[in-house]
Amino acid sequence: MRGNWNPWLAKVAEEQGAILSYGNEVVGVKREGGGITLETRTGSLTVPLVVEADGATAPLTRALLGRDSRRSTSCSESRR
């Protein structure tokens, strides 16, 4: 069931204005000015919302919660 759910959810999110980005290694994250800035190996991106779907113990989730911003991860960014 989940195999069908993920592509459908991605399609609906994009139709609603989300920008999905795969395989970007996030090396830093900080909250600033009402947004979240993600530092990647190729540059930075500031967005109002990040959807991180690797679980509560994933490196990006921990960084966003202020638990560990030194670890890198791969993520998808979303913005409208």
Buried (B, 14 or more C-beta within 10 A) or exposed (E): EEEEEEEEEBEEBEEEEBEEBEEBEBBBBBEEEEBBBBBBEEEEBBBEEBEBEEEEEBBBBBBBEEEEBEBBBBBBBBBE
